[in-house]
Amino acid sequence: MILYKYRGLGNLKNLVDIFMNNRLYAAPYTKMNDPMEGHYFHRSGNLSPEFKSALKGEKDSFGICSLSEISNNDLMWAHYANGHNGIAIGVEIDPDRYKVKQVQYDGLSGLTQKFEHEPAEAAIRVLSHKLEIWDYEREHRAFVRGEKYIDVKIKEVVFGRRVRPEDRQFYETLFSKLSNGIEYKDE
């Protein structure tokens, strides 16, 4: 399955790193843009202080790479690709190497957890739920521990509607020199 990372073209160093090293940054959940990220409500009973501490430690141990299953969402282009003046990078992720979870958009009920799992599994469950207002993202998350990046296979690059033809030509030439076998498309 191809998943997409939306990016602006303003940070050339980061773009070169993505294509040269075939990798994407995996951020701590505390650096993501949703202020409710990592929050949860416990449904019944009390969680021991030890479990809460272990759950927090597990959430802190993961890096998360957020991707979308779609390359043609206007809000995604506006929010994450400099208002259509960027790219959507289509990648494949090895599911045997990384845990990839589809995000569930189920409002506060989804953030209400019954913790019958180990703290690591509970952390991934908590970090795989978001409020319904984010459902336009159709997000999948790749989780990694102890690393800042996930390795990807870059399959395609979709250029936003506002990318000028001369810029598109420059970036297409650059990306082709850094990584092979990429298909180039227009949004």
Residue pairs with C-beta under 8 A, 6 or more apart in sequence:
1 69
1 92
2 90
2 91
2 92
2 155
2 156
3 67
3 68
3 69
3 90
3 91
3 92
3 93
3 140
4 67
4 68
4 69
4 70
4 71
4 76
4 88
4 89
4 90
4 91
4 158
5 18
5 24
5 65
5 66
5 67
5 68
5 88
5 89
5 91
6 68
6 76
6 77
6 79
6 80
6 81
6 86
6 87
6 88
6 89
7 14
7 15
7 18
7 80
7 81
7 86
7 87
7 88
7 89
8 80
8 81
8 82
8 85
8 86
9 15
9 82
9 85
9 86
9 87
9 163
9 167
9 171
10 82
14 25
15 171
16 174
16 178
17 23
18 24
18 89
18 154
19 154
19 174
19 175
19 178
19 179
20 178
20 179
21 149
22 151
22 152
22 153
22 154
22 179
23 149
23 150
23 151
23 152
24 65
24 67
24 89
24 91
24 142
24 149
24 150
24 152
25 63
25 65
25 148
25 149
26 62
26 63
26 64
26 65
26 142
26 143
26 144
26 147
26 148
26 149
26 150
27 63
27 64
27 65
27 66
28 60
28 62
28 63
28 64
29 37
29 38
29 59
29 60
29 62
29 64
29 127
30 37
30 38
30 60
32 64
32 66
34 130
34 131
34 134
36 111
36 130
36 131
37 127
37 130
38 59
38 126
38 127
39 111
39 126
40 111
40 112
40 113
40 126
40 129
41 108
41 111
41 112
41 113
42 112
42 113
42 114
42 115
43 112
43 113
43 114
44 114
47 55
47 115
51 115
51 119
54 119
55 115
55 119
55 122
55 123
55 126
57 119
58 119
58 120
58 122
58 123
59 123
59 126
59 127
61 120
61 123
61 145
61 146
62 123
62 124
62 127
62 143
62 144
62 145
63 143
63 144
63 145
63 147
63 148
63 149
63 150
64 127
64 141
64 142
64 143
65 93
65 141
65 142
65 144
65 150
66 137
66 139
66 140
66 141
67 91
67 93
67 139
67 140
67 141
67 142
68 76
68 88
68 137
68 138
68 139
68 140
69 102
69 138
69 139
69 140
70 76
70 138
71 88
71 90
71 158
71 185
71 187
72 158
72 187
73 136
73 137
73 138
74 84
75 136
75 137
76 88
76 136
76 137
77 83
77 84
77 86
77 88
77 160
77 161
77 187
78 84
80 86
81 87
81 88
81 160
82 160
83 160
83 162
84 160
84 161
84 162
84 163
84 187
85 160
85 162
85 163
86 160
86 163
87 157
87 158
87 159
87 160
87 163
87 171
88 157
88 158
88 160
88 187
89 154
89 156
89 157
90 154
90 155
90 156
90 157
90 158
90 183
91 152
91 153
91 154
91 155
92 152
92 153
92 155
93 100
93 142
93 150
93 151
93 152
93 153
94 151
94 153
97 151
98 142
98 143
98 144
98 150
99 124
99 142
99 143
100 140
100 141
100 142
100 143
101 124
101 128
101 140
101 141
101 143
102 128
102 139
102 140
103 128
103 129
103 130
103 134
103 137
103 139
103 140
103 141
104 110
104 128
104 129
104 130
105 129
105 130
105 131
105 132
105 134
105 135
106 129
106 132
107 131
107 132
108 131
110 129
110 130
111 126
111 129
111 131
113 122
113 125
113 126
115 122
117 125
124 143
127 141
127 143
128 141
130 139
142 150
144 150
154 175
154 179
154 182
155 181
155 182
155 183
156 182
156 183
156 184
156 185
157 171
157 172
157 175
157 182
157 183
157 184
157 185
158 185
158 186
158 187
159 168
159 171
159 184
159 185
159 186
159 187
160 187
161 186
161 187
163 171
172 184
175 182
176 182
